[in-house]
Amino acid sequence: MDTFVLRARLRSPVIQRGYSTLDALLMAVLGRGDVTDLLHCVDGLYYASAGFPVDVIGQSPASFVASMRPEHTPCWGHVIQPNTKDGDVQIGLARRREGGNVLNAYTASTARAVEWYATGHMDAVLAVVQSVSFIGKKRSAGYGEVEHWHAQHDDLDGLIGYLGEPLRPVPTERWTAGGDWIPMEAAWKAPYWDVRNRTCCFVPTMTA
């Protein structure tokens, strides 16, 4: 296996939430929860870093309105329960607003690229991501457009940085590099949305 850096050169600002680890990216692209054929993994912990923005020149707010549109959504009753004895599903304007528009605020970074460090099969990983044209959040709005992908050999293994810092969430009991890092609760393995995969971890500092 290789130690390498994967780089996505960007055409547009990118919106990142969470740590956006390389294993999570590959799982999303391939539609499966196991990418041990591509990346080195020990007891569920992938040697695959978070996605780090490179050469950030600025940040800007990005807000989007999400509407549940209860008057057009057949399942809105599961979101707003009727408050009448007979279970009447008709709602007035006040109740309609409760299930109406929600403002989601993000921060978009204007950066030259996003980079991931990893241990695995470099050429195979690069082949998988070649079809990915957008990364991050709000891709449908044009954020995170990828100009091209590039990979090259590197010294970092995807867990530990040049200063001995964590490159991805690593459970504190599995951290071997020492250092005075502040532990935080974080998801460290897939599926990242499952609360059972959250524990006390040393995590990377996501600076922009």
N, C-alpha and C positions, 0 to 999 in steps of 0.2 A: 504493500500500500504506500501511497504518496502522502507527504504533508504538502499542502498547497493552499493558495489563496484564489478564490473565485471572485471575479469583479464584474459587476453590472454597470456599464457606463450609461448615464442617464441623459434623456432629452428633456425631461420635465421635472419639476419638483416632486418629491416623494413624501408620502405620509406613512410613518411607521408607528405601530402600536405594539407594545410588548417588546420582546427581544428578537423576534423574526429569525430564529435559528435556521441554519441551512438544512438540517434534517426535516424541520417543519415545512420548509419550502419544497423540498423534494417530495415529501409525502403528499402535499397539496397538488403538485403537478401530476404525480403518478396515481393519485387516488387510492393510496394504500398506507397502512400504518407501520410498515416495516421496510426500512431501506438499508438493512444491514449488508445487502449485496453491494451497496455503493459507498457506505461510510463505516468506519471503525466504530464499534459499539461494545461496551462492557457493562453487563447487567443493566441494560436499559439506558445507559448514559452514552449518548453519541459524542464522538470527538468532532464536534461541529459547532462553530461559534455563532454568536448573534450576528446580525447584519449591521455593520458599522458604516455610517455615511462618511464620505471622504471629501475633503476640501469644501466644506460647507461655507457658502458666501452669504447666507441669510436665511431667515425664517419668516413665514407669514401665516396669519390665521386662515383657516379654511373651514367654513361652516356650511352644513347641509341640513335641509329640512326633510325629515322623514314623516310621512303621513300614513296613519293606519286606516284612514278613510272608512270609518265604521259603516257608513251608509252604503258602501259598495263592497264590503268585506263580509262574506257569509259567516265567518267564524268570529266576528267581533264580540259576540255574546260570551265567548270564553274569556275575553279580556275585561269587559265591563259587564258585571253581572246585573241583571234586572233588579230594580229595587221596589217592585210591586208584588203584592201577595199572589196575584195570578200569574206571575212570571212574564208579564208583558215585556216584549222586546223593543217596543218603541221608545226612543230616547229623545229628549229635547236638546236644545242647543248647549246647555250647560254640560249635560252628560256626554254630548257629542264631542265637546272640546276635551274632555278627559281622555278620550281615546283618539284624539286628533293629532295635530302636528307636534313633532318633537324636534328640537334643535340640537344637532350634534356638532360639537366644535372640535376641530383638529388643528394640528400645527404641521405645516408643510415646510420641508427643508429643501432649499436649492443647493444641490451638491453635485459634484462632478461624477460621483459613483457611489455604489454601496459595495462593501467587501465582506466576504466570509472566509474564515480560516478553518481548515479541516484536515482530517486524516482519512484517506479513502482512495477510491479509484478515480483519479482526476479526470481522465479522458471520458469515462462513463458519465460522471456527474455533469461535465460540460455538455455532453451530447443531450442529456435530459433537459437542461435549462435552455437550450438553443431555441426551443419553440415558445418560450415565455417572453411576451412582448411588454408586459406591465408587471410591476411588483408593488407591494404595500397596499394601503387602504385606498378606497375611492378610485380604483383603476378605471372604472367606467366613465369617470369624469375627466380622464386624461392624466391623472397623477401617476408618477412612477413609470413613465414610458422608458423602455430600455432601448438604447441605441445599438449596443452589441455586448456580447458576453466574452470574457477572456479568463483563462486560468493559467497559472504558472506555479512552479514549485516554490515552496517557502519553508521557513524553519519552524513556524508555529503549528502546534498539533490540533488546535481548535478548542483546547481547554484553558491553556495558560499563556498569557501574553509575555512580551519582552520584559516587563517590569514585575513579572510574577503575579499579575492580576488575573482574575477570572475573565474568560472570554464568553462565557455562557453561564446560566444558572447551574451550579454544582452543589449538591447537598453538602452541608458542612462536614458531616462525618466521612465524606469521601474526598475531601479536599486535602491534598498532600503537599502543596507548595508553600504552606506557611503564609506569613504576611498578616498585617493588621487590618483585615477587611471587615466591614460591617455586615453581619448576616441579615437577610430579609426573607420573608416568605415568598416563594415563587414556585411556578410549575417548572419541573426539571426534565420531564419526559412526556412523550405523547401517550394519550391525547392530552394536549395542554389545557383543554377546557375542563378536564375532569379534576374536581377538587381533591380527589384521592392522590393525585400526582403533585400536589403542592406540599412543600416542606420548607424547613429552614435552609437557606442556600446562601452561598457567596455568589454575587451577581456582578455582571459588568457595569461599568459606569457609561451610560449612553449619553455622550456629549455630542453636541451639534454645533 
